[in-house]
């Protein structure tokens, strides 16, 4: 599912202009865009930033801009007609405050909300007005309309809490009071009991001597444990308040909150919600598109799919899991890995939804590629097509065996465990079988009990790097992975012929459809309808019905059936050949880590010669086409060899009349 917002000041507005001189023109533009979303295979979109655009020109906090609301209503109507659902961030930067587009951030509301309930009124008023407003085109309010599938109460609120921990001058007095009230209750109003527990000198004579400091929740001390529990209780209360507020409007859909931080404290807070949502990025750049911005240039396979495992580590086995933001973005030279890696493992784990960040569906290319604008990037467009087939269509089979990491209340609330996260060794179980969290604390109403074939205690370790835009996990603890693999074999969760070998860096799923070789930085996916491989060197590899005879280094190649038949009997096949792409005049440091100049249009795609042999009984009737980025046929190409139920395809993308493309079609007509 894609993500988008609409506004003439949007940084990519010209890619999909939705405004026009007349209402009829706007309605036509919205309908055209929704049809493009449908044609690209999406069944849900994420809408972000409506609190910002609805607050434009507001006279009072919580007022909604009627003109923008009408456009949104028409968008909802068109989405509903197309059978496309919505997941909506109820707040992004403004929180329905009049003033600047980021007024909520200027007032530090994402932090302040947790310690100062009086600050929440504009959010509540704006959300109530938004959800209860009756759409004239559907006849329903958003709260009553089943098109509204899920919502996040405030995007990435947990990041802002974790970075600040309530130290800004306008917030700290509220945090100090809440902290003192918490400690009085925790220590039965006995300051001597607190001093004994903390090992604190006599200088603390009363609870009024105590303030909340940023370092406290990160300490491995009794005080640190108290602080972590305190922050958890604030987050839990915040979630319940959000939940009660939106339920009062009549909204019956799913909700989720805290979508970035992966400490056990945040996992515990997410247990309150009926859905878990997460945001994960590989090598999020430090500076976005600004010269001097830095992005590491390693691949995700080299990290054992570390950015995907952030989501796997956060999911609860008993409820839906949505990744509402993910990207391996421009200008990463190995971003072609993502098309096979992220959707395949997500389907294997049984995730419920994937959203690339951001804007994969555009109506025309008006700007050069930039960090995370997926629709402008032919490599990310190829990744999204593969995600539609591998994940949305369900080509990859889910694991049948579940391993549950039990985050018990006794464990979480003691020995600073809320500060910790699942370590790298244990999280690699997610590459082998179904993997997720469990809790003995109450789950939301309606969440079913799920049985796991193995329940294990958490193993913590590693550190996190947290910025205002993303979270990255690092961990050097890998030796324990072999221990877990042995336990899975003994329990019968991995068969005797499963090729997993931690020592060799090889991980094969229990379905045997996905094989990752970390040392070679290769990945293969073999299903009945899609087969593909990521390779870092030009070498041949045989899958089941596909043999890659040769390809340029650092590429992804996949073949998918488009008519529902297995690859070897399909009458219509899609060949995806994904390499790399840069803007014209793009400049970076020699190692490509530091951005010097973003560059301009046109987008340049790395060319290369590809040779693939495909087993297919329909080969004699097949015609090969080079396709445009929109899927239209551009040029008929010869099939190099076609005999004995095998087709050999040889393509040099440097020689294509309309320029290089990642898409090729084989069709028997």
Secondary structure as UniProt FT lines:
FT   STRAND          3..4
FT   TURN            8..9
FT   TURN            11..12
FT   HELIX           13..16
FT   HELIX           23..39
FT   TURN            40..41
FT   STRAND          44..47
FT   HELIX           50..53
FT   TURN            54..57
FT   TURN            61..62
FT   HELIX           66..81
FT   TURN            82..83
FT   STRAND          85..89
FT   TURN            95..96
FT   TURN            101..102
FT   HELIX           103..106
FT   TURN            107..108
FT   HELIX           109..115
FT   HELIX           117..120
FT   HELIX           121..132
FT   TURN            136..138
FT   TURN            142..144
FT   TURN            146..147
FT   STRAND          148..152
FT   TURN            155..156
FT   HELIX           157..164
FT   TURN            165..166
FT   HELIX           169..186
FT   TURN            187..189
FT   HELIX           191..198
FT   TURN            202..203
FT   HELIX           207..209
FT   TURN            214..215
FT   HELIX           216..218
FT   HELIX           222..247
FT   TURN            248..250
FT   STRAND          254..256
FT   HELIX           264..270
FT   TURN            271..272
FT   STRAND          275..281
FT   TURN            288..289
FT   TURN            291..292
FT   HELIX           301..303
FT   HELIX           306..314
FT   TURN            317..318
FT   STRAND          320..327
FT   TURN            330..331
FT   TURN            333..334
FT   HELIX           335..337
FT   HELIX           338..349
FT   STRAND          353..356
FT   TURN            371..372
FT   HELIX           374..376
FT   HELIX           378..387
FT   HELIX           388..392
FT   STRAND          402..407
FT   HELIX           409..412
FT   TURN            415..416
FT   HELIX           417..419
FT   HELIX           424..427
FT   HELIX           428..431
FT   STRAND          434..439
FT   TURN            445..446
FT   STRAND          454..457
FT   STRAND          463..466
FT   STRAND          471..474
FT   HELIX           480..490
FT   TURN            491..492
FT   TURN            496..497
FT   TURN            502..505
FT   STRAND          506..508
FT   TURN            510..511
FT   STRAND          514..517
FT   TURN            518..521
FT   STRAND          522..526
FT   STRAND          530..535
FT   STRAND          541..542
FT   STRAND          546..550
FT   STRAND          555..561
FT   HELIX           567..569
FT   STRAND          572..578
FT   STRAND          581..584
FT   STRAND          587..588
FT   TURN            590..591
FT   STRAND          594..597
FT   STRAND          600..605
FT   STRAND          609..615
FT   TURN            617..618
FT   HELIX           619..621
FT   STRAND          622..627
FT   TURN            629..630
FT   STRAND          633..637
FT   STRAND          641..643
FT   TURN            644..645
FT   STRAND          646..652
FT   HELIX           653..655
FT   TURN            657..658
FT   STRAND          663..668
//
